[in-house]
Amino acid sequence: MVLNRVNSPEDLKALSLEELLQLAEEIRSEIIRVTAQNGGHLASSLGAVELILALHRVFESPRDRLLFDVGHQAYAHKLVTGRKDRFHTLRQEGGLSGFTKVSESEHDAITVGHASTSLAHALGMTIARDLRGESYHVVAVIGDGALTGGMALAALNKIGELGKRMLIVLNDNEMSISENVGALNKYFKELQIRKWVQDAEKLGRQILEHISPKLFGLVDRAKEAAKLLLHQENPFYAWGLRYVGPVDGHDLKGLVHTLEHLKELDGPTLLHVVTQKGKGYKVAEADPIYWHGPPGFNPERPEKVAKGYSWSQAFGDAVTELAHLEPRLFVLTPAMREGSGLVRYSLEHPERYLDVGICEDVAVTTAAGMALRGLKPIVAIYSTFLQRAYDQAIHDVAIENLPVVFAIDRAGIVGADGATHHGVFDIAYLRTVPNFQIAAPKDALELRAMLRKALEVGGPVAIRYPRDNVERAPEGVWPEIEWGRWEVLKEGTEAYILAFGKTLRYALEAAGNDPRVGVVNARFLKPLDKEMLRSLARYKLLTVEDHQGMGGFGSAVLEALNEMGSRPEVRILALPDRFFEHGTIPSLHRQAGIDAEGIRKALREMGLHPAYERA
């Protein structure tokens, strides 16, 4: 196998074209084999194989810095940069990250997991390079989905102004996770079928085959003469970028040839590369949305795997029904229709659904605009992505106490996606904001009750729920819920576990049949149920949450007790002050000490030993 001979990018340079093509197929097979075992970002990585090989063939990593936006498409990059022997550990605890990670390899230029950051990183690197008198290349690979993000567009604006030498590779596969949206995406689609573009691409290839790098200055001057025409057709010229393309992202020979010439150019250049998501694996080509990030599967007979009924689906079903009852309801998502369980909703209520693309800030402020004019918007967003719209949550929503509901998915530890995706900060950064209310349901039925009630109580409401499966709630059932009131699920004589969100099931398991230990579903964090908390202050209290300890639920309980002048014995179980890497959710909970065994241990330390230990 050719792959066995590749231990570093330098080894690619000794391979013949035929060997490079064989290597591409071997890499695809290895990506399929490992993602079949571990799950992972399959379709994106399959679509970028030739592009990554061409980049490593032409540039000198790690001296030259290769940046991959999001990082989820970089599996081939990992395989040719000395990590093939560990590739089977991808996304496993203690193994390779599913994204690029600076601390994992000198070849990983940035630690990443969120979209649209690569261009600003690249700009910073070029400024640092030039200031220090260095000469390495900076190459940023960004998808057409990520390019629609405001951060990427703002960086493009500054890149064009400063004119620093860099190469931007636009990996255009017409997809992010869902189909891309927006005017820029529409432009890319139209650009590929314009006759002048096809003619220019053909002519450009012919020119490149016959000129030397020394003549590129002349070509640049000639380009200026045509710029007035091209400016009318191509927005990248308005940004001050040299535009090349579109070119075939699976033509390895052509990519290498083009990159060899482009690396000689000064100033910022954008190479528009057209790829196919899922390339080389028929099922992924046919359905790149499902195979974007599938769980484990049989690579020989790949079929969609039933993942169970998730909290995301429970949310999607609830809002789909709720929209029939409330005509002012409107749901927004930042490019996460499938992930947030909104496929059914988008089909049944297309006129009251908006995907803004990878623009979390736009989603929140658009919702604010809707709320100002009488609608009742719900922003469906992952906890980790809401971080990117914190200013908008405060400035555009909370200050005027607007009725915007935040359906916060993937709250808490999320597992294999690791530190960039764990949703463990939202309580701390939202509960300090005046007017915000925060709740966490114990099951799908309580989620339905909270969603409906949130539309009635008004103001900004955050309802957070985990990445997990949940028992399906019956359709058409909308139980009443007393807003701001906790729920005692088990009485106790000496201590109570106050559990918020997902940790409730651990609390019930740890308490078992012990009559001394009670359990409270502390489903409202803001407002806290101070009346019940005051009544429980005569007992020992143990708070449990799937969130950072600082500023979390336990902190809120301590603050409230302090206001009351109560001093019961209180223990807080929460995540410690560190980033958690990737692993299974149960394992990471065990490490943090917030699972059932961690709760039992804390109870023992509070003097509540189980019966078998007292005997």
C-alpha positions as CSV (number, residue, x, y, z in Angstrom):
1,M,0.0,0.0,0.0
2,V,1.2,3.5,-0.8
3,L,-0.2,4.8,2.4
4,N,2.2,2.6,4.4
5,R,5.1,4.5,2.8
6,V,3.7,7.9,3.8
7,N,4.9,9.0,7.2
8,S,5.1,12.7,6.6
9,P,4.0,15.2,3.9
10,E,7.6,15.1,2.6
11,D,7.0,11.5,1.4
12,L,4.2,12.7,-0.9
13,K,6.7,14.6,-3.0
14,A,8.5,11.5,-4.1
15,L,5.3,9.8,-5.3
16,S,4.4,9.6,-9.0
17,L,1.0,10.8,-10.1
18,E,-0.2,7.3,-10.4
19,E,0.9,6.6,-6.8
20,L,-0.8,9.8,-5.6
21,L,-4.1,8.7,-7.2
22,Q,-3.7,5.3,-5.6
23,L,-3.0,7.0,-2.3
24,A,-6.2,9.0,-2.6
25,E,-8.2,5.8,-2.9
26,E,-6.4,4.1,0.0
27,I,-7.1,7.2,2.2
28,R,-10.8,7.1,1.3
29,S,-10.9,3.4,2.2
30,E,-9.2,4.1,5.6
31,I,-11.5,7.0,6.3
32,I,-14.6,4.8,5.6
33,R,-13.1,2.0,7.7
34,V,-12.5,4.1,10.8
35,T,-15.6,6.2,10.7
36,A,-17.6,3.0,10.3
37,Q,-16.2,1.9,13.6
38,N,-16.1,5.2,15.5
39,G,-18.6,7.5,13.7
40,G,-17.3,10.9,12.5
41,H,-17.4,13.4,9.8
42,L,-17.4,11.1,6.8
43,A,-18.8,12.9,3.7
44,S,-16.8,16.1,4.3
45,S,-13.5,14.3,4.6
46,L,-14.2,12.1,1.6
47,G,-14.8,15.2,-0.5
48,A,-11.5,16.9,0.4
49,V,-9.0,14.0,-0.2
50,E,-7.5,15.2,-3.5
51,L,-7.4,18.8,-2.3
52,I,-5.5,17.9,0.8
53,L,-3.0,15.7,-1.1
54,A,-2.4,18.5,-3.6
55,L,-1.8,21.0,-0.8
56,H,0.7,18.8,0.9
57,R,2.4,18.0,-2.4
58,V,3.0,21.7,-3.2
59,F,3.5,23.3,0.2
60,E,5.9,22.5,3.0
61,S,4.0,21.7,6.2
62,P,4.7,22.4,9.0
63,R,6.7,25.4,7.9
64,D,3.9,26.5,5.7
65,R,0.7,26.8,7.7
66,L,-2.3,24.9,6.3
67,L,-5.5,26.0,8.1
68,F,-8.8,24.0,7.8
69,D,-11.9,25.9,8.7
70,V,-14.0,23.8,11.2
71,G,-11.4,21.1,10.8
72,H,-13.9,18.3,10.3
73,Q,-12.8,17.7,6.7
74,A,-9.2,17.2,7.6
75,Y,-9.0,13.4,8.1
76,A,-6.8,13.0,5.0
77,H,-4.5,15.7,6.5
78,K,-4.2,13.6,9.7
79,L,-3.3,10.5,7.7
80,V,-0.4,12.0,5.8
81,T,1.1,14.0,8.7
82,G,2.3,11.1,10.9
83,R,-0.9,10.0,12.5
84,K,-2.0,7.1,10.4
85,D,-0.9,4.6,13.1
86,R,-3.3,6.3,15.6
87,F,-6.1,7.0,13.1
88,H,-8.1,4.1,14.5
89,T,-8.4,6.1,17.8
90,L,-10.2,9.0,16.0
91,R,-12.8,10.6,18.4
92,Q,-12.1,7.9,21.0
93,E,-11.1,8.8,24.6
94,G,-7.4,9.5,24.7
95,G,-7.2,9.3,20.8
96,L,-7.1,11.7,18.0
97,S,-9.5,14.6,17.8
98,G,-12.1,14.7,15.1
99,F,-10.9,18.2,14.3
100,T,-7.5,19.9,13.9
101,K,-5.8,20.6,17.2
102,V,-2.6,22.5,17.8
103,S,-1.6,20.4,20.8
104,E,-2.0,17.2,18.7
105,S,0.4,17.9,15.9
106,E,2.8,20.5,14.6
107,H,1.0,20.2,11.3
108,D,-2.3,21.4,12.8
109,A,-2.1,25.2,12.4
110,I,-5.3,26.0,14.5
111,T,-7.5,24.3,17.1
112,V,-10.9,24.5,15.7
113,G,-14.4,23.1,15.7
114,H,-16.6,26.1,14.9
115,A,-17.0,27.5,11.4
116,S,-15.8,30.7,9.7
117,T,-12.7,31.3,11.9
118,S,-9.9,30.3,9.5
119,L,-9.6,33.6,7.5
120,A,-9.1,35.7,10.6
121,H,-6.6,33.2,11.9
122,A,-4.8,33.3,8.5
123,L,-4.8,37.1,8.5
124,G,-3.2,37.2,12.0
125,M,-0.6,34.7,10.9
126,T,0.4,36.7,7.8
127,I,0.7,39.9,9.8
128,A,2.9,38.1,12.4
129,R,5.0,36.5,9.5
130,D,5.7,39.8,7.8
131,L,6.4,41.7,11.0
132,R,9.0,39.1,12.0
133,G,10.6,39.0,8.6
134,E,9.6,35.4,7.8
135,S,8.6,34.0,4.4
136,Y,6.4,30.9,4.9
137,H,3.1,30.5,3.1
138,V,-0.4,30.7,4.8
139,V,-3.2,28.7,3.2
140,A,-6.7,28.7,4.5
141,V,-9.2,26.1,3.3
142,I,-12.8,27.2,3.9
143,G,-16.1,25.7,2.7
144,D,-18.8,27.7,0.9
145,G,-21.0,27.2,3.9
146,A,-18.5,28.7,6.3
147,L,-17.8,31.5,4.0
148,T,-21.4,32.8,4.5
149,G,-20.5,33.4,8.2
150,G,-20.2,37.1,9.1
151,M,-16.8,36.5,10.7
152,A,-15.4,35.1,7.5
153,L,-16.8,37.9,5.4
154,A,-15.4,40.6,7.8
155,A,-12.0,38.9,7.6
156,L,-12.2,38.9,3.8
157,N,-12.8,42.6,3.9
158,K,-9.6,43.2,5.9
159,I,-7.6,40.7,4.0
160,G,-8.3,42.6,0.8
161,E,-7.5,45.9,2.4
162,L,-4.1,44.8,3.8
163,G,-3.1,42.8,0.7
164,K,-1.0,40.3,2.6
165,R,0.3,37.3,0.7
166,M,-1.9,34.3,1.4
167,L,-4.0,31.7,-0.4
168,I,-7.6,31.1,0.4
169,V,-9.0,27.8,-1.0
170,L,-12.8,27.9,-1.3
171,N,-13.9,24.3,-1.0
172,D,-17.3,24.6,-2.7
173,N,-19.5,21.5,-2.2
174,E,-22.8,23.4,-1.9
175,M,-23.2,22.0,1.6
176,S,-22.4,22.7,5.3
177,I,-24.4,20.1,7.2
178,S,-27.6,21.0,5.6
179,E,-27.9,22.6,2.1
180,N,-26.3,26.1,2.1
181,V,-28.5,29.1,2.0
182,G,-28.2,32.8,1.1
183,A,-27.3,35.1,-1.8
184,L,-23.6,34.2,-1.8
185,N,-24.4,30.5,-2.1
186,K,-26.8,31.3,-5.0
187,Y,-24.0,33.2,-6.7
188,F,-21.6,30.2,-6.4
189,K,-24.1,28.0,-8.1
190,E,-24.7,30.4,-10.9
191,L,-20.9,31.1,-11.3
192,Q,-20.2,27.5,-12.1
193,I,-22.5,27.5,-15.2
194,R,-21.6,30.9,-16.6
195,K,-20.0,30.5,-20.1
196,W,-17.5,33.2,-19.5
197,V,-16.3,31.4,-16.4
198,Q,-15.9,28.1,-18.2
199,D,-14.1,29.9,-21.1
200,A,-11.8,31.7,-18.6
201,E,-11.0,28.5,-16.8
202,K,-10.1,26.8,-20.0
203,L,-8.0,29.7,-21.2
204,G,-6.3,30.1,-17.8
205,R,-5.3,26.4,-17.8
206,Q,-3.8,26.8,-21.2
207,I,-1.9,29.9,-20.2
208,L,-0.6,28.3,-17.0
209,E,0.8,25.4,-19.0
210,H,2.9,27.6,-21.2
211,I,4.2,30.4,-19.0
212,S,6.9,30.6,-16.4
213,P,6.4,32.1,-12.9
214,K,8.5,35.1,-14.0
215,L,5.7,36.1,-16.3
216,F,3.0,36.2,-13.6
217,G,3.7,39.9,-13.1
218,L,2.8,40.5,-16.8
219,V,-0.3,38.4,-16.3
220,D,-1.3,40.4,-13.3
221,R,-1.0,43.6,-15.3
222,A,-3.0,42.2,-18.1
223,K,-5.6,41.2,-15.5
224,E,-6.1,44.8,-14.5
225,A,-7.3,45.5,-18.0
226,A,-10.0,42.9,-17.7
227,K,-10.8,43.8,-14.1
228,L,-13.6,46.3,-14.9
229,L,-15.5,43.5,-16.7
230,L,-14.8,40.9,-14.0
231,H,-15.7,43.2,-11.2
232,Q,-19.2,43.3,-12.5
233,E,-19.4,39.5,-12.3
234,N,-17.2,38.5,-9.3
235,P,-17.6,39.9,-5.7
236,F,-14.1,38.8,-4.7
237,Y,-12.5,41.5,-6.8
238,A,-14.5,44.1,-4.9
239,W,-12.8,42.7,-1.7
240,G,-9.4,43.2,-3.3
241,L,-8.7,39.5,-3.9
242,R,-7.3,37.8,-7.0
243,Y,-9.8,35.1,-8.0
244,V,-9.0,31.9,-9.8
245,G,-11.5,29.2,-10.7
246,P,-13.7,27.4,-10.4
247,V,-11.5,24.3,-10.8
248,D,-12.2,20.6,-10.4
249,G,-11.4,19.7,-6.8
250,H,-10.9,16.0,-7.7
251,D,-8.5,16.5,-10.5
252,L,-5.3,15.9,-8.6
253,K,-2.9,16.6,-11.4
254,G,-4.7,19.9,-12.2
255,L,-4.8,20.9,-8.6
256,V,-1.1,20.4,-8.1
257,H,-0.3,22.3,-11.3
258,T,-2.5,25.3,-10.3
259,L,-1.2,25.4,-6.8
260,E,2.4,25.4,-7.9
261,H,1.8,28.5,-9.9
262,L,-0.4,30.3,-7.4
263,K,2.1,29.9,-4.6
264,E,4.4,32.3,-6.5
265,L,1.9,35.1,-6.5
266,D,2.0,38.0,-4.1
267,G,-1.0,39.4,-2.3
268,P,-4.2,37.5,-1.4
269,T,-5.5,34.9,-3.9
270,L,-8.7,32.9,-3.7
271,L,-8.8,29.6,-5.5
272,H,-12.4,28.4,-6.1
273,V,-12.4,24.6,-5.9
274,V,-15.5,22.6,-6.7
275,T,-15.8,19.2,-4.8
276,Q,-18.4,16.6,-4.2
277,K,-19.2,15.9,-0.6
278,G,-19.0,12.1,0.0
279,K,-16.8,11.6,-3.1
280,G,-16.0,7.9,-3.8
281,Y,-18.6,6.4,-1.5
282,K,-21.9,6.1,-3.3
283,V,-24.2,6.3,-0.3
284,A,-22.5,9.4,0.9
285,E,-22.6,11.0,-2.5
286,A,-26.3,10.3,-2.7
287,D,-27.2,11.5,0.8
288,P,-24.4,13.8,2.1
289,I,-26.7,15.2,4.8
290,Y,-27.1,11.9,6.7
291,W,-23.5,10.7,5.9
292,H,-22.1,14.1,7.0
293,G,-21.6,12.7,10.5
294,P,-23.1,9.2,10.8
295,P,-22.7,6.9,13.8
296,G,-21.0,3.5,13.3
297,F,-22.1,1.5,10.3
298,N,-21.3,-1.6,8.2
299,P,-18.9,-0.3,5.5
300,E,-19.7,-3.2,3.2
301,R,-23.5,-2.8,3.5
302,P,-23.9,0.8,4.6
303,E,-27.4,1.6,5.8
304,K,-28.9,4.4,7.9
305,V,-28.8,3.5,11.6
306,A,-31.8,4.3,13.8
307,K,-30.3,6.5,16.5
308,G,-33.3,6.3,18.8
309,Y,-35.7,9.2,19.6
310,S,-33.6,12.2,20.6
311,W,-34.2,15.4,22.6
312,S,-33.7,17.2,19.3
313,Q,-36.6,15.3,17.7
314,A,-38.7,15.8,20.8
315,F,-38.2,19.6,20.4
316,G,-38.9,19.5,16.6
317,D,-42.1,17.5,17.1
318,A,-43.2,19.9,19.9
319,V,-42.7,23.1,18.0
320,T,-44.3,21.6,14.8
321,E,-47.5,20.9,16.8
322,L,-47.2,24.2,18.7
323,A,-47.1,26.2,15.5
324,H,-50.6,24.9,14.7
325,L,-51.8,26.3,18.0
326,E,-49.8,29.6,17.9
327,P,-49.9,31.4,14.5
328,R,-47.2,33.9,15.6
329,L,-44.6,31.2,16.4
330,F,-41.6,31.4,14.2
331,V,-38.5,29.1,14.3
332,L,-35.0,30.1,13.3
333,T,-31.8,28.1,13.1
334,P,-28.2,28.9,12.2
335,A,-27.6,26.1,9.6
336,M,-28.7,23.2,11.9
337,R,-32.0,22.0,10.5
338,E,-31.2,18.4,10.8
339,G,-29.2,18.6,14.0
340,S,-31.9,20.6,15.8
341,G,-34.7,18.2,14.7
342,L,-36.4,20.7,12.4
343,V,-36.9,18.8,9.2
344,R,-40.5,18.1,9.9
345,Y,-41.2,21.7,11.0
346,S,-39.5,23.2,8.0
347,L,-41.8,21.1,5.7
348,E,-45.0,21.7,7.6
349,H,-44.4,25.4,8.3
350,P,-42.0,26.7,5.6
351,E,-43.5,30.2,5.8
352,R,-42.5,30.4,9.5
353,Y,-39.1,28.9,9.3
354,L,-35.7,30.6,8.6
355,D,-32.3,29.1,8.2
356,V,-29.9,32.0,8.4
357,G,-26.8,30.0,7.6
358,I,-23.7,29.8,9.8
359,C,-24.6,33.1,11.4
360,E,-25.6,32.7,15.0
361,D,-25.6,36.4,15.7
362,V,-27.9,37.0,12.8
363,A,-30.3,34.4,14.0
364,V,-30.6,36.0,17.4
365,T,-31.0,39.6,16.2
366,T,-33.4,38.6,13.5
367,A,-35.5,36.9,16.2
368,A,-35.3,40.2,18.2
369,G,-36.7,42.0,15.2
370,M,-39.5,39.6,14.9
371,A,-40.3,39.9,18.6
372,L,-40.4,43.7,18.2
373,R,-43.1,43.4,15.6
374,G,-45.4,40.9,17.3
375,L,-44.0,37.4,16.5
376,K,-43.0,34.8,19.0
377,P,-39.7,33.5,17.7
378,I,-37.8,30.4,18.9
379,V,-34.1,30.2,18.2
380,A,-33.1,26.6,17.9
381,I,-29.3,26.5,18.6
382,Y,-26.6,24.3,20.2
383,S,-25.2,25.5,23.5
384,T,-21.7,25.7,22.0
385,F,-22.9,27.9,19.1
386,L,-24.9,30.2,21.3
387,Q,-21.6,31.4,22.6
388,R,-21.1,33.1,19.3
389,A,-24.2,35.3,19.8
390,Y,-23.8,36.3,23.4
391,D,-23.7,40.0,22.7
392,Q,-26.9,39.8,20.6
393,A,-28.6,37.9,23.4
394,I,-27.8,40.8,25.8
395,H,-27.9,43.8,23.5
396,D,-30.7,42.9,21.2
397,V,-33.0,40.7,23.3
398,A,-32.5,41.0,27.0
399,I,-32.2,44.8,27.4
400,E,-35.8,45.3,26.1
401,N,-37.0,42.0,27.7
402,L,-38.1,40.7,24.3
403,P,-40.1,37.4,24.1
404,V,-37.5,35.2,22.4
405,V,-37.2,31.6,23.3
406,F,-33.8,29.9,23.1
407,A,-34.1,26.2,22.6
408,I,-30.6,25.2,23.6
409,D,-29.7,21.8,22.3
410,R,-26.5,19.8,23.2
411,A,-26.4,21.3,26.7
412,G,-23.8,19.7,28.8
413,I,-21.1,17.2,27.8
414,V,-21.6,16.1,24.2
415,G,-19.1,13.2,23.8
416,A,-16.9,12.6,20.8
417,D,-16.8,16.1,19.4
418,G,-14.8,17.2,22.4
419,A,-13.8,20.6,23.9
420,T,-15.0,22.8,21.1
421,H,-18.5,21.4,21.3
422,H,-19.3,20.7,24.9
423,G,-22.2,22.9,26.0
424,V,-21.0,23.6,29.5
425,F,-20.9,27.4,29.7
426,D,-24.4,28.6,28.9
427,I,-25.8,28.7,32.4
428,A,-23.0,30.9,33.7
429,Y,-23.1,33.3,30.8
430,L,-26.9,33.6,30.7
431,R,-27.9,33.6,34.4
432,T,-26.0,36.8,34.9
433,V,-28.0,38.6,32.3
434,P,-31.1,40.5,33.7
435,N,-34.5,39.4,32.3
436,F,-33.2,35.9,31.2
437,Q,-35.0,32.9,32.5
438,I,-33.4,29.4,32.4
439,A,-35.0,26.0,32.6
440,A,-34.2,22.3,31.9
441,P,-36.9,19.7,31.5
442,K,-36.7,16.2,32.9
443,D,-38.4,14.5,29.9
444,A,-40.1,15.2,26.6
445,L,-43.5,15.9,28.1
446,E,-42.0,18.5,30.4
447,L,-40.2,20.0,27.4
448,R,-43.5,20.5,25.7
449,A,-45.0,22.1,28.8
450,M,-42.0,24.5,29.1
451,L,-42.1,25.5,25.4
452,R,-45.8,26.4,25.5
453,K,-45.5,28.2,28.8
454,A,-42.5,30.1,27.7
455,L,-44.5,31.7,24.9
456,E,-47.0,32.9,27.5
457,V,-44.6,34.2,30.2
458,G,-42.7,36.4,27.8
459,G,-39.2,37.8,28.0
460,P,-36.1,35.8,27.0
461,V,-36.3,32.2,28.1
462,A,-33.6,29.6,27.7
463,I,-34.7,26.0,27.7
464,R,-31.7,23.7,27.7
465,Y,-31.6,19.9,27.0
466,P,-28.9,17.4,26.4
467,R,-27.5,15.3,23.5
468,D,-29.3,12.1,24.4
469,N,-32.3,10.0,23.6
470,V,-35.6,10.5,25.5
471,E,-38.9,8.7,25.7
472,R,-41.3,10.1,23.1
473,A,-44.2,12.2,24.5
474,P,-47.7,11.6,23.2
475,E,-48.8,14.0,20.5
476,G,-51.4,16.6,21.4
477,V,-50.6,16.5,25.1
478,W,-49.7,19.9,26.7
479,P,-49.4,19.5,30.5
480,E,-49.6,22.6,32.7
481,I,-46.5,23.6,34.5
482,E,-46.1,26.1,37.4
483,W,-43.4,28.4,36.1
484,G,-40.5,28.7,38.5
485,R,-41.5,25.8,40.7
486,W,-39.4,22.8,41.5
487,E,-40.7,19.3,41.8
488,V,-40.0,16.8,44.6
489,L,-39.6,13.3,43.1
490,K,-38.6,11.5,46.2
491,E,-38.9,12.6,49.9
492,G,-35.9,12.4,52.2
493,T,-35.4,12.6,56.0
494,E,-31.8,13.9,56.1
495,A,-30.6,15.1,52.7
496,Y,-31.9,16.2,49.3
497,I,-30.2,16.0,46.0
498,L,-31.1,19.1,43.9
499,A,-30.5,18.0,40.3
500,F,-30.7,20.2,37.3
501,G,-31.2,18.7,33.8
502,K,-29.7,15.5,32.7
503,T,-28.1,14.7,36.1
504,L,-31.6,14.1,37.5
505,R,-31.5,10.4,36.4
506,Y,-28.1,10.0,38.1
507,A,-29.6,11.5,41.3
508,L,-32.5,9.1,41.3
509,E,-30.2,6.1,40.7
510,A,-27.9,7.2,43.5
511,A,-30.7,7.8,46.0
512,G,-32.3,4.5,45.3
513,N,-34.6,3.3,48.1
514,D,-32.6,5.1,50.8
515,P,-35.3,6.9,52.9
516,R,-32.8,9.4,54.2
517,V,-32.1,10.9,50.7
518,G,-34.7,12.9,48.8
519,V,-34.5,14.0,45.1
520,V,-35.7,17.3,43.6
521,N,-36.2,18.1,40.0
522,A,-34.8,21.6,40.2
523,R,-36.0,22.3,36.7
524,F,-35.9,26.1,37.0
525,L,-32.6,27.8,37.6
526,K,-33.7,31.3,37.0
527,P,-36.0,32.0,38.7
528,L,-34.9,29.6,41.4
529,D,-37.7,28.2,43.5
530,K,-36.6,30.1,46.7
531,E,-39.7,29.0,48.6
532,M,-38.9,25.3,48.2
533,L,-35.2,26.0,48.8
534,R,-36.0,27.8,52.0
535,S,-38.1,24.8,53.2
536,L,-35.2,22.4,52.3
537,A,-32.5,24.5,54.1
538,R,-32.9,22.4,57.3
539,Y,-31.5,19.4,55.4
540,K,-28.1,18.6,53.9
541,L,-28.1,19.6,50.3
542,L,-26.2,18.2,47.3
543,T,-26.5,20.0,43.9
544,V,-25.7,18.2,40.7
545,E,-25.3,19.6,37.2
546,D,-23.8,18.9,33.8
547,H,-22.1,22.3,33.6
548,Q,-19.0,24.2,34.8
549,G,-19.1,24.6,38.6
550,M,-18.2,28.3,38.5
551,G,-21.3,30.3,37.9
552,G,-23.5,27.3,37.5
553,F,-26.6,25.9,39.2
554,G,-24.8,25.1,42.5
555,S,-23.5,28.6,42.6
556,A,-27.0,30.0,42.2
557,V,-28.2,27.8,45.1
558,L,-25.4,29.0,47.3
559,E,-26.1,32.7,46.4
560,A,-29.8,32.2,47.2
561,L,-29.1,30.5,50.6
562,N,-26.7,33.3,51.5
563,E,-29.4,35.9,50.7
564,M,-31.8,34.0,53.0
565,G,-29.2,33.8,55.8
566,S,-29.4,30.0,55.7
567,R,-26.3,27.9,56.3
568,P,-27.1,24.3,55.6
569,E,-24.3,21.8,54.7
570,V,-24.1,22.1,50.9
571,R,-22.0,20.2,48.4
572,I,-21.8,21.1,44.7
573,L,-21.1,18.5,42.0
574,A,-20.3,20.0,38.7
575,L,-17.6,20.1,36.1
576,P,-14.2,21.3,37.3
577,D,-12.3,24.3,35.9
578,R,-10.8,22.6,32.9
579,F,-11.6,21.7,29.3
580,F,-12.8,18.2,28.8
581,E,-11.5,16.4,25.7
582,H,-13.5,13.9,23.6
583,G,-14.8,10.6,24.9
584,T,-18.1,8.9,25.7
585,I,-20.6,10.9,27.7
586,P,-20.8,8.4,30.5
587,S,-17.1,8.2,30.8
588,L,-16.7,12.0,30.9
589,H,-19.4,12.3,33.5
590,R,-17.6,9.7,35.5
591,Q,-14.3,11.6,35.3
592,A,-16.1,14.7,36.5
593,G,-17.8,12.9,39.4
594,I,-21.3,13.9,38.4
595,D,-22.6,10.4,37.6
596,A,-24.5,8.1,40.1
597,E,-21.3,6.8,41.6
598,G,-20.0,10.3,42.0
599,I,-23.2,11.3,43.8
600,R,-23.0,8.3,46.1
601,K,-19.4,9.2,47.0
602,A,-20.4,12.7,47.8
603,L,-23.3,11.4,50.0
604,R,-20.9,9.2,51.9
605,E,-18.6,12.2,52.5
606,M,-21.6,14.0,53.9
607,G,-22.1,11.1,56.4
608,L,-24.8,9.3,54.4
609,H,-23.4,5.9,54.0
610,P,-25.5,3.3,52.2
611,A,-27.1,0.6,54.4
612,Y,-24.7,-2.2,53.3
613,E,-21.8,0.0,54.5
614,R,-23.4,0.7,57.9
615,A,-24.1,-3.0,58.6
